[in-house]
Amino acid sequence: MLTIADLGFDALTALLAGDGLSLVLHPDAAPIPGSFWGEPEAGIIGDTLHARTDTPIHSLLHEAAHVLVARAAGRRNLHTNASDSTIEEDASLYLQLLMAGQWPGVGHVRIAQDMDAWGYTFRLGSAAAWFADDADDARAWLTQHGLYPRAGVGNGDI
């Protein structure tokens, strides 16, 4: 699984800043504030993502996407659990994959594989299949809220 240690903190910080997000790196083995699943998964508090060097990139992208989706939905003051809405979860999953395609050294394919390895489940059997063939509602939500298309992203194919 691709982690922050693989990509480097500075590069990730710069990329997240483009969406108005900040990243706080916590010491190895320290608790991660705002982590829904617990360590080493990323956490969210407001517009700040919390992680460690062993945090998977797919987790960081997912939480970043949740913040962007929550902003679009008009919510403020996020802490740990971004939403109980199924469509917002799907929109976050879709945006997570879109963002992966924008980040050098990551890519859609790799993040979809990491999502599957982590245990995400999809009706069509994989993150890539869901993204390509079963995510029209998520894409429509993102479009309606101005988050799709994203600059630097092609036609949505993985």
C-alpha positions as CSV (number, residue, x, y, z in Angstrom):
1,M,0.0,0.0,0.0
2,L,1.3,3.4,-1.0
3,T,2.0,5.6,2.1
4,I,3.0,9.1,2.9
5,A,6.6,7.8,3.5
6,D,6.6,6.8,-0.2
7,L,5.6,10.2,-1.6
8,G,7.0,12.6,1.0
9,F,5.3,15.1,3.2
10,D,6.3,18.3,1.4
11,A,4.9,17.2,-1.9
12,L,1.6,16.1,-0.4
13,T,1.3,19.3,1.6
14,A,1.7,21.4,-1.5
15,L,-0.8,19.4,-3.4
16,L,-3.4,19.6,-0.7
17,A,-2.8,23.3,-0.3
18,G,-4.2,23.7,-3.8
19,D,-7.6,22.7,-2.4
20,G,-7.2,24.9,0.7
21,L,-6.4,21.9,2.9
22,S,-3.5,21.6,5.3
23,L,-1.7,18.5,6.5
24,V,-0.3,17.8,9.9
25,L,2.2,15.0,10.2
26,H,2.2,13.3,13.6
27,P,5.1,11.2,15.0
28,D,5.2,7.5,14.2
29,A,3.1,5.5,16.7
30,A,1.3,8.6,17.9
31,P,-2.5,8.8,17.8
32,I,-3.9,10.4,14.8
33,P,-6.5,13.1,15.7
34,G,-9.8,12.8,13.9
35,S,-9.2,9.3,12.5
36,F,-12.5,7.5,12.0
37,W,-10.8,4.1,11.6
38,G,-7.9,4.6,14.0
39,E,-4.2,4.5,13.2
40,P,-2.7,4.6,10.7
41,E,-5.7,6.0,8.8
42,A,-5.9,9.7,8.2
43,G,-8.0,12.0,10.3
44,I,-9.9,15.2,9.7
45,I,-10.6,18.2,11.9
46,G,-12.0,21.1,10.0
47,D,-9.8,21.7,6.9
48,T,-6.9,20.0,8.4
49,L,-5.8,16.4,7.6
50,H,-3.9,14.5,10.2
51,A,-1.6,11.6,9.3
52,R,1.7,9.8,10.0
53,T,4.3,8.5,7.6
54,D,2.6,5.1,7.6
55,T,-0.8,6.5,6.6
56,P,-1.9,5.1,3.3
57,I,-2.3,7.6,0.5
58,H,-5.8,6.2,-0.3
59,S,-6.8,7.1,3.2
60,L,-5.4,10.6,3.0
61,L,-7.1,11.2,-0.4
62,H,-10.4,9.9,1.0
63,E,-10.4,12.2,3.9
64,A,-9.4,15.1,1.7
65,A,-12.3,14.3,-0.6
66,H,-14.6,14.2,2.4
67,V,-13.6,17.7,3.4
68,L,-14.2,19.0,-0.1
69,V,-17.6,17.3,-0.4
70,A,-18.6,18.6,3.1
71,R,-17.7,22.1,2.0
72,A,-19.8,21.8,-1.1
73,A,-22.7,20.5,1.0
74,G,-22.4,23.6,3.2
75,R,-21.2,21.9,6.3
76,R,-18.5,23.3,8.6
77,N,-16.6,22.1,11.6
78,L,-15.8,18.6,10.5
79,H,-14.4,16.3,13.1
80,T,-13.7,12.6,12.5
81,N,-16.9,11.5,10.8
82,A,-17.6,13.6,7.7
83,S,-21.1,12.4,6.9
84,D,-23.7,9.7,7.2
85,S,-25.0,10.4,3.7
86,T,-24.6,7.6,1.2
87,I,-24.4,9.9,-1.8
88,E,-21.7,12.1,-0.1
89,E,-19.7,8.9,0.7
90,D,-20.0,7.9,-3.0
91,A,-19.0,11.4,-4.1
92,S,-16.0,11.3,-1.8
93,L,-15.0,7.9,-3.2
94,Y,-15.2,9.2,-6.8
95,L,-13.4,12.4,-5.9
96,Q,-10.7,10.4,-4.1
97,L,-10.0,8.5,-7.4
98,L,-10.1,11.7,-9.4
99,M,-7.6,13.3,-7.1
100,A,-5.3,10.3,-7.3
101,G,-5.0,10.9,-11.0
102,Q,-3.9,14.5,-10.4
103,W,-1.0,13.6,-8.1
104,P,2.3,12.6,-9.6
105,G,3.4,9.3,-8.3
106,V,-0.1,8.1,-7.3
107,G,-2.6,7.6,-10.2
108,H,-6.1,6.2,-10.4
109,V,-5.0,2.6,-11.0
110,R,-2.8,2.4,-8.0
111,I,-5.3,4.0,-5.6
112,A,-8.1,1.7,-6.9
113,Q,-5.9,-1.3,-6.2
114,D,-5.0,0.0,-2.7
115,M,-8.7,0.6,-2.0
116,D,-9.5,-2.9,-2.9
117,A,-6.6,-4.3,-0.8
118,W,-7.8,-2.2,2.2
119,G,-11.3,-3.7,2.0
120,Y,-13.5,-1.2,0.2
121,T,-16.4,-3.1,-1.3
122,F,-18.3,-2.3,-4.5
123,R,-21.2,-4.0,-6.2
124,L,-19.1,-4.5,-9.3
125,G,-16.3,-6.1,-7.3
126,S,-13.6,-3.4,-7.5
127,A,-13.1,0.3,-7.1
128,A,-12.0,0.6,-10.7
129,A,-15.1,-1.1,-12.0
130,W,-17.4,1.0,-9.8
131,F,-15.6,4.2,-11.0
132,A,-15.9,3.3,-14.6
133,D,-19.4,1.7,-14.7
134,D,-21.5,2.4,-11.6
135,A,-20.7,5.9,-10.3
136,D,-23.1,8.1,-12.3
137,D,-24.9,9.3,-9.2
138,A,-21.6,10.3,-7.5
139,R,-20.4,12.1,-10.6
140,A,-23.7,13.9,-10.9
141,W,-23.5,15.0,-7.3
142,L,-20.0,16.3,-7.8
143,T,-21.0,18.1,-11.0
144,Q,-24.0,19.7,-9.3
145,H,-21.8,21.0,-6.5
146,G,-19.0,22.3,-8.7
147,L,-16.4,19.6,-7.9
148,Y,-16.4,17.8,-11.3
149,P,-14.8,18.0,-13.6
150,R,-11.4,18.8,-12.0
151,A,-8.6,20.5,-13.7
152,G,-5.9,18.1,-14.9
153,V,-8.3,15.2,-15.0
154,G,-9.2,13.5,-18.3
155,N,-12.5,11.9,-19.1
156,G,-12.8,10.0,-15.9
157,D,-11.5,6.7,-17.2
158,I,-9.1,4.8,-14.9
